[in-house]
Amino acid sequence: MPGRRLNSSPGASLPPVHHHLLLRARSPATRHLRPAMLQAVRYLLGSPGATGFGSKSTAEDVTAACPDLGALTAIITGATSGIGAETARVLAKRGARVVIPARSVKAAEDMRARIRDECPGADVLVLPLDLSSLASVRAFADRFLALGLPLHLLIRNNAGKFSHGQLALSEDGVEMTFATNYLGHFLLTKLLLGRMAETAAESGVQGRIVNVSSSVHGWFAGDWAEYLDLVTRRKIAYDATQAYAVSKLANVLHTRELAARLQETGANVTVNCVHPGIVRTRLNRDRDGILTDLVFLLLSKLLKTIPQAAATTCYVAAHPRVAGVSGRYFADCNEALPSPAATNRHEAERLWRISEAIIGGTAALP
């Protein structure tokens, strides 16, 4: 379920029956449910929010009125399939130069071919990158920076890792889901941020970082660092869903802390986080089984198409209305509220310190 939108009058356009039912939640014990209930109804109806877009908007819809992106260069991780592929396709169609990093170079080259079939003049580059490996992240950054290209957009984490079965550790000794979905992206951002700031200063075009998270980040409650430490040392049973939720919580916390640091340095670069919605991409299709198929059948009315799921990412990456907005969380192309745990500045700072220690090789998770 997407986060709660920050609209001053979110139920004003709802049919009277829905509006009446929602307004009945007036007691102190239930009043906090109203925004979530309103959001749920708006999501099901596809009603647009304050931006004019909603859960049924597509990536092409939200970029139709954007200025030509021909002067921009975008790095999009996870762009070989699903939401990331649609994001790459639409931004390339709007004129942006697109860089596709991928563990499978062949899959990235196939994606480049599909984009060029639709947009013959598209400028699409392919570079190898395994986000679970810190060495691979450093090698990618070196290759990209050596090209001397500008960098305006960094769109991260479109194809999130969901580990199945047993605990797996990266080559750096980090739980694999956390390593792929968060830590590799933390290092990637750190290594490319200087180029983004330089590009913004030289071109006058504000740089934008978009972190693709998930509402699943709100499923984890507790000390994320302690959880990862205990799991890694096999002191508690591994739970793939909890590990995924921790990695997505880290994405939102990182967004918050990076936004604060960018503001302090005065860099003309923003960073925001998005929940794309629920879509049956390869990530959740991999969870084969009768129960999974039945659940998706029953929830089919709640699922987004891939073009709809890519809409919020493209909106935050390219729409003029988001200029100057930083450190925020978006769902259905509108600003929303993340979980309370994701707004904790102390935890955001703590995550940053621990991440720096891990990528620097000076410490493991405490």
N, C-alpha and C positions, 0 to 999 in steps of 0.2 A: 504494500500500500504506500503510495507516495506520501511525503511529508505534508504538514498542514500549511496551506497558503497564507500569506500575510495580506489578505485583502480587507479593506475597511468594512465592506458590506458583502461578504462572500455569498450570502444566500439570497440576495435581492432579486436575481433573475430566475430563481427556482420556481417550479410549479407550486401553487398554493398548498397542495397536500403535503409535499415534501417539506416545504418551509414550516408549515404548522407543526409537523411531527418533530422537526429538529428544534424548534423553539420551546418544546416542552421540557427540555433538559435544563432546568433552571436551578436545581438544588446545588449547594456547594459540592456535593459528592459527584454530581454528574455534569456540572457546567463545563469542566475541562474536556468532556467528550464532544462538545458541539463542533469545534473546528474540524476534528477528525471526521465526524459524521458528515458535515457539509462537504469536506474534501472528497469523501467517498461517493457521495451523490453526484457531485460535479464531475468526478472521474468517470462514473458510469454513463452519465449523460453526454460527456465530451464537451461540457460547457466551457467556453473560453474564460480565462481569468483577466486580470487587470491589463495584461500585455496584449490581449486580443487573441491569444493562442491558448490551446488546452491539450487534453490528453489525445485528441484525435488529429491534432495538427501533425504534419509531416516535415521532414527535413527540408524538402523543397518549398513547402509553404512558408516556413519561417525565414528562409533566405531569399525569397522572391523579391523583396523590397530592399535588400541589402545593397550597398554600393558594390561595384565590380571589385572582386578580390584579386585581380590580376597582379597586383604589386606585392602580394603576401606569400610567404612561405610557411607551410604548416607541417609539423611532424605529428603523425598520428599513430600511436602504438595500437596493436590489436586490429589492424586495418585489413587483414586478409579474409575476414568473414564477418557476418552478422552486423551489429551496430557500427563497429569501426569501419567496415567496408562501405556501408551506406554513407557514413560521415565523409570518408575519403572521396567517394564518387560525387557527392553533392558539392563539396568544396572545390573539387577539381572542375566540375561543371560550371561553377561560378567564377572560375578563372585562377584559383590559387595554385601555386606550385605545391605538390604534395609529396612528402617523404614518407615512405612506408618501411619502417624497421620490422624485421620478422626473423623468427628462429628458422622458419622454412623459407629460404630465398625463392624456391620454386613457387610456393603459394603466393608470395608477394608479387612475383613476376606475372603469375596468372591474373592477379587482381589488377596489376598495371595494364595488362592487355585488355581486360574487360572495360576499364575506364577509357582507354584510348579507342576502343571500338565505338563507344558512345560519344566520346569527345576527342576527335582525332588530333587536336592541337594541344591536348593536356600535357603538362609537364609533371611527370611522375618519376621519382627516384626510388630505388630499392637498395637498402643496406641491411646487412645481417645484424641481428640483435637477439640475445637470449636474456630476458629480464631477470631470470632467476640467478644469473651469474654476474657478480660485481665486475669481474674481469671483462666480460662481454660488454657490459654497459660502458665501461671506460674505453674499450676499443671502438665502440660505435660513436661515442662522443668525439674521440680523436679523428675518426674518419669524416664525420660530418663537419667539424670545425675546420678541417684541412681543406674542405671544398670552398671555403670563403663565402658561403651563402648567408644571407640575412635569415633571421628567425623571428617570425611574428606570432605564431600560434604553436602551442605545445598541448596536444590533446592526448591524455594518458588513460590507460587502463580500460580500453574498450572491451578487450577479451579477457575478462578476469579468470584467474586460475581457481578451480575447485578440485581439491584433491579427493580422490575416492579411496576407500579402504584404509590401508595402514598409513601411519605417519611416514612422511618422506622429508628428508633434509636436503637443502641445496648444497652445492659444492663448498659454500662458505659456512656450512653448519647451521643454517637458519631454517626454521620450518618452511616448507616449500610454498605454501599459499601466501604467507606473510612476505617471503622473499620476492615472489613474483608480482603480487598485487600491490605491494607497498614499497619494500626496501629498494628494489631495483629502480622504481620510479623516483624515489627520493633522491638517489644518487644521480639519475639521469637529469632531473631538474636542476640539481646543484651544479652539474657540469655544464649545462646549457644556459643557465641563467645570465651569465655574463654576456653571452652573444645576444640574448633577448634584450637586455638592457641597452646594449650598444645599438642594436637595430632600432629600438624605439627612440633613442636620443638622436640618431642620425636621420631617421625618416620622419619623425614626428608622429608616427602611427603607434598607438598604444599596443603593447604586447599583451597577449591573453594566454593564460594557462587554464586549462579545463581538466579537472579531475573527475573521472567517471566513477562514482561510488555506487551505493545501493541503499535502499531503505532497510536492508538486512543489517546495516551497521547498528541499528537500534536493538537487535536481538541479543547483543552481548551485554551482560551486566557483571561487573567485577573489575579486578585489576588485570588489564590486558597483558602487562609485562610479566606478572607472576604466572598467568595462565600459559603464556608461550614458554616460559622457563620450565615449568613443570611438565608440559607436554614434550618439550625437547629432551628433557632428562628422563622421560618415560615414567614420571611419578604419578601421572594420572592418565586415564584412557584418552585416546585421540578422538576428537569429534570434528568431522570435516566441516559441518555447518558452523560450529563455534569458531573454528579457525578462519573460515571465510568471513564471518561477521567481524572478527577482530581486524582482519586486513582492511575491510571496508570502513570500520571505525577509524583506523589509522589514516585512511585517505581524507576523511573529513577533518580530523584533528590537524593533519599536515596543512590542509587548505587554510585553516584558521591561523596557524602560526606563521606560515609563509606570507600570508596577506599582511600580518602585523609587521613582519620584518621588511617587506617591500615598502610599506608606508614609511618606516623609519629611515630607510636608505634613500627615499625619494625617487626610486626607479619608476619609470612610466610603464609598469607592468602590473596587471591584475591577475588574481587567481580566484577561481570559483569552483564549486563542486556541484555535480548533478546526479540525480537519480533518474535513470532513463525510463523506468517502468518495467513491467514484467512482460518479457517476450520470450517465445520459445526459440532461443538461439542454440547453437551447438553446445554451449556451456551446460544448459539444463537438459538438452536432448540426450546428452551422454549418460544421464541417469536412467538407463533403460529399465523397463519392467511394466507389468500390467498396471500396478498401482499408480505409477507415474503417469502413464498414458491416460488412465481414468481421471486422475486429478486434473490434468491439462484439458481433458474434454469437458469436465464440469466447470472449469474456470475459464473456458474459451472466451466468454464475454468480457473477462477482465484483462485478457492478454492484448498487448499491442502488436501491431505489425512492425517489422524492422524499420521501415521509413518513419513510423510514428515514434519508435523508441529512440531514433537518432535525432529527433527534432530538438529536444532540450539541449543536447550537446551543441548542435549547430547554431541554435539561438544564442547561447551564451558565448560561443566562439566568434560569431560574426555580426550579430544584430547591433545597430547603433544605439539602441536603448540601453544596452548593458555597458556602455562606455563609462569608465570610472567606477564601476561597481566591483567590489573586491571582498573576499572572505565570506561570501554568501553561499547558500545551498538552494538549488533550484530543482523543481519537479514539475512536469507538464508545462514547461516553458514559462513558469512563474516562480517568484521567490517563495520559499517554503521554510519550515523550521526542521532542523535535524533533531536527533534525540538529545536529551539533556546531557548525556555523557559526552557528546560530540562538541558541546559548547564550553567545555571546561578548559580554560586557558592554562591552568597549572598542568593538566595532563598533556595538552598540546606542547608545552615547553619541555616536559619530561620526555615525550616521544621524540622530539627533535634532538635532545641531548643523547639519548640512547642510540638513535639512528646514526648520529655523527660518530659515536664511539664504535659502532659495529662496522661502518664502512671504512673507518680509519684503522680498523684492526686492533684497537686498543682494549676492547671489552666485548663480552657477549651480553645477552640479556641478563639483568641482575636477578 
